[in-house]
Amino acid sequence: MSSESDIIPDLQACVLCEDVRQEAGGQQTLVGIIGLIPAPAVPIAFFKLCLWTRWCGGTGDFLQTSLILTPDDEPIAQSEVQFSLPSLEAHATNVHVFGGIQFVKHGLHTVEVRVDNELRLRFPLPIMQVRQ
């Protein structure tokens, strides 16, 4: 985690998706980008969801915590990863894998991304009731 001499990085990008695949050339492919989840009935379960993040513009050692929250702000999934940025020109790409997630009610859920327990991003994840 960060010290006084560290520079907190900027969150350059954050994408919720169904999977992140590592290609032979080292590149990553994001599969099934999620902006909302249509659900005819709840509960609705997912084998896994992935949160892809990219950090830049900082230096030091950090702890990223990512959460998925219910409409009542109760956590239903959490993942942590430590990462380092040795220089301001460096970047770090993290993939959080949330396994076995179940959404038990429709409504506006939330995804949060924190670095060293400081909120850096919060965005909505609607679980929308749809007709079959």
Backbone as CSV, one residue per row, in Angstrom:
resi,resn,N_x,N_y,N_z,CA_x,CA_y,CA_z,C_x,C_y,C_z
1,MET,0.822,-1.169,0.000,0.000,0.000,0.000,0.876,1.246,0.000
2,SER,0.264,2.350,-0.327,1.047,3.545,-0.630,1.708,4.145,0.605
3,SER,2.831,4.844,0.328,3.543,5.583,1.363,3.440,7.065,1.026
4,GLU,4.041,7.916,1.866,3.951,9.367,1.666,4.570,9.823,0.352
5,SER,5.580,9.120,-0.137,6.254,9.535,-1.366,5.548,9.038,-2.631
6,ASP,4.554,8.175,-2.479,3.841,7.641,-3.635,2.910,8.684,-4.234
7,ILE,2.644,8.549,-5.521,1.675,9.389,-6.213,0.509,8.490,-6.597
8,ILE,-0.666,8.805,-6.069,-1.858,8.001,-6.352,-2.131,8.037,-7.855
9,PRO,-2.327,6.873,-8.486,-2.513,6.849,-9.939,-3.924,7.261,-10.357
10,ASP,-4.035,7.559,-11.661,-5.329,7.834,-12.278,-5.898,6.539,-12.824
11,LEU,-7.204,6.398,-12.725,-7.885,5.261,-13.318,-8.188,5.636,-14.769
12,GLN,-7.430,5.081,-15.689,-7.546,5.422,-17.104,-8.778,4.788,-17.735
13,ALA,-9.123,3.553,-17.322,-10.266,2.859,-17.903,-10.756,1.784,-16.957
14,CYS,-12.068,1.484,-17.062,-12.677,0.434,-16.247,-13.848,-0.143,-17.032
15,VAL,-13.856,-1.461,-17.238,-14.901,-2.115,-18.021,-15.344,-3.380,-17.309
16,LEU,-16.673,-3.533,-17.136,-17.257,-4.759,-16.612,-17.616,-5.638,-17.806
17,CYS,-17.201,-6.905,-17.758,-17.448,-7.793,-18.892,-17.597,-9.238,-18.410
18,GLU,-17.931,-10.114,-19.379,-18.122,-11.528,-19.051,-16.805,-12.290,-18.945
19,ASP,-15.787,-11.846,-19.710,-14.508,-12.561,-19.679,-13.405,-11.661,-20.228
20,VAL,-12.173,-11.927,-19.818,-10.985,-11.275,-20.365,-10.063,-12.392,-20.818
21,ARG,-9.722,-12.368,-22.097,-8.872,-13.416,-22.663,-7.495,-12.858,-22.979
22,GLN,-6.489,-13.635,-22.636,-5.103,-13.266,-22.923,-4.736,-13.843,-24.280
23,GLU,-4.405,-12.991,-25.236,-4.051,-13.430,-26.581,-2.587,-13.851,-26.636
24,ALA,-2.216,-14.589,-27.682,-0.853,-15.100,-27.829,0.180,-13.984,-27.857
25,GLY,-0.168,-12.839,-28.444,0.764,-11.718,-28.531,0.825,-10.867,-27.279
26,GLY,0.111,-11.277,-26.229,0.136,-10.537,-24.974,-1.009,-9.554,-24.803
27,GLN,-1.736,-9.270,-25.871,-2.881,-8.355,-25.778,-4.043,-9.040,-25.069
28,GLN,-4.962,-8.238,-24.572,-6.149,-8.778,-23.906,-7.383,-8.458,-24.737
29,THR,-8.328,-9.402,-24.758,-9.602,-9.215,-25.431,-10.702,-9.263,-24.382
30,LEU,-11.532,-8.207,-24.354,-12.659,-8.162,-23.434,-13.873,-8.743,-24.146
31,VAL,-14.565,-9.675,-23.500,-15.696,-10.376,-24.096,-16.966,-10.025,-23.337
32,GLY,-18.003,-9.659,-24.068,-19.313,-9.427,-23.460,-19.339,-8.239,-22.527
33,ILE,-19.039,-7.057,-23.039,-19.042,-5.843,-22.213,-20.453,-5.592,-21.690
34,ILE,-20.552,-5.320,-20.388,-21.850,-5.229,-19.711,-22.136,-3.795,-19.292
35,GLY,-23.278,-3.275,-19.750,-23.757,-1.969,-19.309,-24.989,-2.110,-18.428
36,LEU,-25.729,-3.189,-18.643,-26.876,-3.542,-17.819,-27.107,-5.024,-17.968
37,ILE,-27.881,-5.578,-17.045,-28.170,-7.006,-17.086,-29.676,-7.178,-17.201
38,PRO,-30.172,-7.659,-18.368,-31.601,-7.931,-18.501,-31.938,-9.233,-17.778
39,ALA,-32.958,-9.193,-16.940,-33.305,-10.367,-16.138,-34.820,-10.549,-16.109
40,PRO,-35.346,-11.568,-16.824,-36.785,-11.806,-16.782,-37.265,-12.160,-15.366
41,ALA,-36.397,-12.841,-14.615,-36.731,-13.234,-13.240,-35.453,-13.218,-12.413
42,VAL,-35.627,-13.043,-11.123,-34.506,-13.132,-10.193,-34.803,-14.249,-9.210
43,PRO,-33.818,-14.883,-8.658,-32.396,-14.552,-8.798,-31.851,-14.935,-10.174
44,ILE,-30.794,-14.206,-10.556,-30.049,-14.506,-11.775,-28.587,-14.654,-11.367
45,ALA,-27.968,-15.727,-11.848,-26.606,-16.035,-11.411,-25.646,-16.002,-12.596
46,PHE,-24.391,-15.686,-12.289,-23.318,-15.686,-13.272,-22.176,-16.542,-12.747
47,PHE,-21.655,-17.390,-13.613,-20.486,-18.190,-13.252,-19.332,-17.269,-12.911
48,LYS,-19.152,-16.201,-13.748,-18.139,-15.204,-13.442,-18.442,-13.906,-14.175
49,LEU,-18.002,-12.818,-13.571,-17.954,-11.502,-14.191,-16.539,-10.978,-13.964
50,CYS,-16.046,-10.178,-14.911,-14.691,-9.631,-14.805,-14.743,-8.110,-14.815
51,LEU,-13.885,-7.502,-14.033,-13.726,-6.053,-14.039,-12.294,-5.764,-14.471
52,TRP,-12.162,-5.131,-15.651,-10.866,-4.811,-16.243,-10.549,-3.356,-15.943
53,THR,-9.396,-3.098,-15.337,-9.009,-1.721,-15.010,-7.596,-1.448,-15.493
54,ARG,-7.351,-0.182,-15.807,-6.005,0.243,-16.210,-5.662,1.526,-15.463
55,TRP,-4.501,1.512,-14.816,-4.015,2.618,-13.990,-2.777,3.236,-14.628
56,CYS,-2.612,4.561,-14.491,-1.431,5.249,-15.006,-1.244,6.554,-14.230
57,GLY,-0.111,7.222,-14.475,0.130,8.540,-13.894,0.425,8.554,-12.413
58,GLY,0.917,7.443,-11.883,1.253,7.397,-10.467,2.526,6.610,-10.252
59,THR,3.002,6.594,-9.018,4.168,5.781,-8.652,3.939,5.192,-7.274
60,GLY,4.421,3.963,-7.093,4.339,3.327,-5.788,3.641,1.986,-5.841
61,ASP,3.343,1.472,-4.653,2.653,0.194,-4.477,1.253,0.468,-3.953
62,PHE,0.254,-0.214,-4.536,-1.137,0.095,-4.231,-1.966,-1.170,-4.079
63,LEU,-3.114,-1.019,-3.423,-4.097,-2.083,-3.294,-5.393,-1.608,-3.944
64,GLN,-5.809,-2.321,-4.985,-7.090,-2.023,-5.628,-8.141,-2.952,-5.048
65,THR,-9.249,-2.376,-4.621,-10.395,-3.133,-4.139,-11.572,-2.807,-5.046
66,SER,-12.214,-3.842,-5.562,-13.381,-3.664,-6.429,-14.560,-4.398,-5.809
67,LEU,-15.730,-3.730,-5.853,-16.931,-4.282,-5.231,-18.126,-4.178,-6.167
68,ILE,-19.050,-5.112,-6.022,-20.376,-4.996,-6.614,-21.343,-4.923,-5.443
69,LEU,-22.187,-3.870,-5.452,-23.096,-3.599,-4.334,-24.548,-3.735,-4.768
70,THR,-25.400,-4.136,-3.844,-26.837,-4.209,-4.087,-27.424,-2.797,-4.115
71,PRO,-28.708,-2.657,-4.486,-29.348,-1.338,-4.411,-29.328,-0.733,-3.002
72,ASP,-29.174,-1.587,-1.990,-29.090,-1.120,-0.600,-27.647,-0.898,-0.153
73,ASP,-26.705,-0.885,-1.102,-25.270,-0.698,-0.844,-24.646,-1.802,0.002
74,GLU,-25.192,-3.006,-0.082,-24.597,-4.168,0.579,-23.697,-4.888,-0.424
75,PRO,-22.476,-5.239,-0.049,-21.592,-5.919,-0.999,-22.057,-7.344,-1.295
76,ILE,-22.067,-7.693,-2.604,-22.347,-9.084,-2.989,-21.116,-9.733,-3.611
77,ALA,-20.123,-8.925,-3.964,-18.871,-9.457,-4.493,-17.763,-8.451,-4.209
78,GLN,-16.569,-8.996,-3.910,-15.414,-8.141,-3.651,-14.160,-8.863,-4.104
79,SER,-13.223,-8.095,-4.650,-11.944,-8.648,-5.081,-10.857,-7.616,-4.817
80,GLU,-9.666,-8.094,-4.475,-8.535,-7.199,-4.220,-7.327,-7.669,-5.008
81,VAL,-6.521,-6.703,-5.440,-5.269,-7.019,-6.116,-4.255,-5.925,-5.794
82,GLN,-3.024,-6.334,-5.516,-1.950,-5.374,-5.298,-1.255,-5.135,-6.627
83,PHE,-0.829,-3.889,-6.844,-0.102,-3.568,-8.067,0.908,-2.469,-7.780
84,SER,1.909,-2.374,-8.671,2.985,-1.387,-8.526,3.134,-0.586,-9.802
85,LEU,3.476,0.670,-9.627,3.842,1.546,-10.742,5.225,2.104,-10.419
86,PRO,6.274,1.652,-11.134,7.632,2.085,-10.804,7.960,3.507,-11.253
87,SER,7.192,4.037,-12.237,7.455,5.387,-12.726,6.154,5.998,-13.237
88,LEU,6.172,7.313,-13.464,4.980,8.001,-13.976,4.617,7.547,-15.389
89,GLU,5.570,6.998,-16.126,5.313,6.533,-17.487,4.752,5.118,-17.524
90,ALA,4.749,4.432,-16.387,4.289,3.045,-16.330,2.762,2.985,-16.265
91,HIS,2.232,1.807,-16.565,0.801,1.565,-16.399,0.623,0.163,-15.819
92,ALA,-0.529,-0.063,-15.210,-0.865,-1.376,-14.659,-2.268,-1.731,-15.101
93,THR,-2.430,-2.947,-15.595,-3.731,-3.450,-15.998,-4.104,-4.584,-15.052
94,ASN,-5.261,-4.457,-14.406,-5.727,-5.457,-13.450,-7.034,-6.065,-13.936
95,VAL,-7.207,-7.346,-13.654,-8.467,-8.027,-13.957,-8.964,-8.662,-12.666
96,HIS,-10.122,-8.205,-12.225,-10.777,-8.813,-11.067,-11.790,-9.823,-11.584
97,VAL,-11.765,-11.012,-11.047,-12.727,-12.042,-11.428,-13.656,-12.274,-10.240
98,PHE,-14.932,-12.000,-10.471,-15.950,-12.247,-9.460,-16.629,-13.563,-9.834
99,GLY,-16.460,-14.578,-9.020,-17.025,-15.895,-9.329,-18.298,-16.165,-8.562
100,GLY,-19.230,-16.843,-9.235,-20.465,-17.286,-8.591,-21.320,-16.164,-8.040
101,ILE,-21.545,-15.128,-8.824,-22.347,-13.981,-8.370,-23.820,-14.251,-8.617
102,GLN,-24.638,-13.877,-7.637,-26.088,-14.008,-7.778,-26.750,-12.683,-7.422
103,PHE,-27.567,-12.186,-8.341,-28.358,-10.975,-8.099,-29.750,-11.444,-7.705
104,VAL,-30.190,-11.073,-6.508,-31.443,-11.609,-5.977,-32.637,-10.684,-6.163
105,LYS,-32.387,-9.445,-6.633,-33.507,-8.561,-6.923,-33.151,-7.610,-8.048
106,HIS,-34.205,-7.156,-8.726,-34.021,-6.159,-9.772,-33.674,-4.826,-9.117
107,GLY,-33.109,-3.920,-9.897,-32.809,-2.599,-9.377,-31.422,-2.137,-9.759
108,LEU,-31.068,-0.974,-9.249,-29.811,-0.323,-9.594,-28.706,-0.766,-8.637
109,HIS,-27.911,-1.716,-9.082,-26.726,-2.146,-8.347,-25.589,-1.188,-8.698
110,THR,-24.463,-1.321,-8.021,-23.350,-0.389,-8.214,-22.029,-1.146,-8.228
111,VAL,-21.104,-0.660,-9.064,-19.734,-1.162,-9.070,-18.848,-0.048,-8.519
112,GLU,-17.997,-0.397,-7.573,-17.052,0.567,-6.995,-15.625,0.088,-7.200
113,VAL,-14.739,1.037,-7.471,-13.301,0.761,-7.580,-12.589,1.701,-6.612
114,ARG,-11.779,1.113,-5.736,-11.025,1.888,-4.748,-9.538,1.579,-4.902
115,VAL,-8.707,2.559,-4.593,-7.275,2.319,-4.499,-6.855,2.789,-3.112
116,ASP,-6.211,1.877,-2.380,-5.838,2.133,-0.992,-7.016,2.699,-0.206
117,ASN,-8.180,2.111,-0.411,-9.440,2.420,0.277,-10.020,3.789,-0.088
118,GLU,-9.481,4.449,-1.114,-10.025,5.720,-1.578,-10.868,5.460,-2.828
119,LEU,-12.120,5.886,-2.793,-13.022,5.681,-3.919,-12.505,6.427,-5.148
120,ARG,-12.317,5.697,-6.251,-11.832,6.305,-7.502,-12.905,6.289,-8.586
121,LEU,-13.865,5.355,-8.502,-14.925,5.270,-9.502,-16.108,4.522,-8.917
122,ARG,-17.300,5.012,-9.253,-18.552,4.356,-8.859,-19.487,4.497,-10.041
123,PHE,-19.994,3.358,-10.558,-20.911,3.446,-11.689,-22.065,2.462,-11.534
124,PRO,-23.213,2.785,-12.160,-24.411,1.963,-11.991,-24.352,0.670,-12.798
125,LEU,-24.960,-0.363,-12.239,-25.148,-1.646,-12.907,-26.619,-2.040,-12.735
126,PRO,-27.481,-1.611,-13.679,-28.906,-1.932,-13.553,-29.188,-3.414,-13.826
127,ILE,-29.959,-4.016,-12.951,-30.515,-5.344,-13.186,-31.975,-5.086,-13.537
128,MET,-32.262,-5.138,-14.849,-33.564,-4.687,-15.355,-34.499,-5.850,-15.619
129,GLN,-35.727,-5.717,-15.132,-36.750,-6.725,-15.409,-37.210,-6.582,-16.856
130,VAL,-37.188,-7.675,-17.584,-37.641,-7.690,-18.975,-38.658,-8.810,-19.150
131,ARG,-39.502,-8.637,-20.166,-40.474,-9.682,-20.483,-39.797,-10.738,-21.332
132,GLN,-40.217,-11.986,-21.125,-39.635,-13.092,-21.900,-40.236,-13.149,-23.282
